[in-house]
Amino acid sequence: TVRCPSHMIIEADDVAARNAALTLKNYEFAFVKRSDRQWTYAILAYRSFENVFKGKPHKPKDMQDCMTFVVNCHGALKTIEEKRWGQYIRLVSDCVQGAKRNLIDDVLAADDDSIASDLFE
């Protein structure tokens, strides 16, 4: 979760936040709003085009660009469709990116799963 507001880049509006989210590449970090309304530090696993389902019974609405994030050390995923990027994705400030990048280097060097859980605290 976000511990300090300065860790997250807060854009002026959802359109600006969506445009910022467009710049994310695979394996980059961002804050993602979870269903409990908390912002979680997550890594972008991949982007894809997927059928978006709506209503009952679940019928495909249309194909949309989606981002899928790993949101915890257990590998839980959250997929966010493009129309919601401005509401559910925030970029990480540079000061946090640098600190986490050092931690990732430590994880890769140690090959230790216990260190990996620190990425999602």
N, C-alpha and C positions, 0 to 999 in steps of 0.2 A: 504494500500500500504506500501511498504518498506520505512521506514523513514531514516534508517541508514544501510549501508552495513553490519555492524557487527551483525544485527538481523538475517541474513540468513546465513546458512552454504553453502558455495559455494565449490563444489567438483572440483577436477582437470579436470574431463571430464564427458560426459553424462553417460558413463558406471558406473562410481563411484556414480554419482547422482542417477541413477536407483537403484543400490544396496543399497544406503542409504534409498531410498523411500520404498524399500521392508521391512524395519524394522518398518514402521508405523503401528500402531494398531488403531482400531476404537476409535474415540473420541480424538485422538491426533491431535495437530495443525501442520500445515506446511504452506509454502508459495506456492501459485499456480499461474501460469502464465495465465492471462485472455486473451480473444480474442483481447483486446486493447493493449496487450503486457506489461501491468502493472502486478506486482506481488502483490497478495492479500493474506492477512492472512486468513486462512480457517481451518475448522475442518473436519477431515475424518469421514464421516457419516457411510460409509460401503464399503466393498469390495464385488465384485460379478464377475461371469462369464457372459459375455453378447455377443450377436451377434454384430460384428462391420460391419457397412454398408459402402459401397464405390461405387462411380459412380452413374450413372443415367440409368435407374431407380434404386432406392436404393435396392441393392441385398445384402443379408448377405454375408460377406467375410469369416469370421470364428469366433469362440468363443475365447475371450480373457479375461484375468484377468483385471478387471477395479477397479479404486478407485473413489468413488463419494464423493465430498466435498461440504459442505455448505459454500458459499463464502460471504454471507452478512447477516445482521440481519433480512432480509425479507424472508430468507429461500431459496434463489436462489441456484441451484445446478450446479456443473460442474463435469462431468464424464471424467476421463482420462484413456485411454487404456494403457496397460502395455508397449507397444513399445514406448510410449511418456513420460513415467515417468521421464526419464533422462533429458528431455527438459522442462518439465512443473511443476515439483515438487522439492522443496528445503526444507530441514529440518530447523527448527527454532533453533537458538542458545540457550544455556542453560540460559543465562541472561534474555532473553525474556520469555522463558517457565516459569520461576519462578514467574515473575511479573504477567503474565496472569493467572497462577494457583491461585494466591491470588485473582484476580478479579473474577474468576469463583466461588471461595468460597463465595465471597460477593454476587454474583448473586443468588446462591443457597440459601443463608441465607435470602436474602431480598425478593426473588420471585418477582422481579420487572423488567418488560420488558424494561424499559428505561435504566437500567444498562446494559442489554444484548447487546445493540447497541454499547457499548464501546468496546466489544470484537473484532469488525470488523472495527474499525477506523484505 
